[in-house]
Amino acid sequence: MVLPDTYAAALLLTILSMLCWGSWANTYKLAGKWRFELYYFDYALGVLVAAVVAAFTFGTLGYDGFLFVDDLMRAGKRNMAYGFAGGVVFNLANMLLVAAIAVAGLAVAFPVGIGLALVIGVIWNYAINPQANPKLLFAGVAVVVAAIVVDALAYRTHALERAHEQARAGAKGSAVSRASWKGIALSLASGVLMGSFYPLVELGKQGDWGLGPYAIAFVFALGVFGSTFVFNLFFMNVPVEGEPVEILDYFKGSRKQHLLGLTGGIVWAVGTISNFVAASAPREVQVGPAVSYAMGQGATLISALWGLLVWKEFRGATRRVKVLLGLMLVLFGIGLTLVAIAPLRVQP
């Protein structure tokens, strides 16, 4: 299988992961009024397709002669169960994240939800497989926590200001207030679960019968695809926004909407597989799961920029809100920089 053998190569993979994780949700935004519950069926299929393609290409090539099929056949049942469970946990977290995007937008759902996931995931991953300089790594995480708080404050302030404007215009502002709290609550619930899936993946890779990155990605994708049909029944019947939807509504979508969902899943899976591979680099490369996961979660910064600059989710914001958003971006940048250099400053 193909694995990075230098820190530079592993870092490039984490950057690719960051770009993919921070950009896939644009396909949902581009789908227009297509409900996220229906979009998600195509998304889950895209994740599975990308995992299969990667397994039989990069997972079958390389200098070590160890094939994806060999890796899968020799894996322990417990390791496979961990990988599958990681996919299930991620899937519920991601559905909550997409629901938060539908309610609050990219610029809020990603920084709050994925930022919290970064904190939980880094601590847990470092406990399982400690690599890199812990002082720099956890200092970066602490700065990211500050960025999360600032972003939530900016969103809440903006929502309240809009509610006051509507109230002055004669409209009721309570609905806006409730929606703002709902978006943050969904993002936080997503973050708690999102921070838990990656350690399960790492447990699936450990031990004599552990899975390699391409095999764990395949088992993980099966968990995502299979659990979609369970979780989505709940979201379709108890929607976070709008009326319940029927399964037959899926077939009313346009070819473009289905293709966007499939593309979203593929883009996300490319980022995930890149992240798994970077975390599986030889130990002397000094990347490890904690750093790889933390760098990938730089997606929060990418998605926030998409929401702010392209989708104009804070259009009409006051100067106070803009200052908070600028501070949030600066803090994210500092935090991610500290995480990126942590492997290069390993304590003897």
LINFEN-V317931 format. One line per field, one symbol per residue. ss: DSSP state (a for helix, b for strand, c for the rest). A space follows every 10 residues. Layout:
# LINFEN-V317931
ss=???
This chain:
# LINFEN-V317931
ss=ccccccaaaa aaaaaaaaaa aaaccaaaaa cccccaaaaa aaaaaaaaaa aaaaaccccc cccccccaaa aaaaccaaaa aaaaaaaaaa aaaaaaaaaa aaaacaaaaa aaaaaaaaaa aaaaaaaacc cccaaaaaaa aaaaaaaaaa aaaaaaaaaa aaaaaaaacc cccaaaaaaa aaaaaaaaaa aaaaaaaaaa aaaaaccccc ccaaaaaaaa aaaaaaaaaa aaaaaaaccc ccccccaaaa aaccaaaaaa aaaaaaaaaa aaaaaaaaac ccaaaccaaa aaaaaaccaa aaaaaaaaaa ccccccccaa aaaaaaaaaa aaaaaaaaaa aaaaaccc
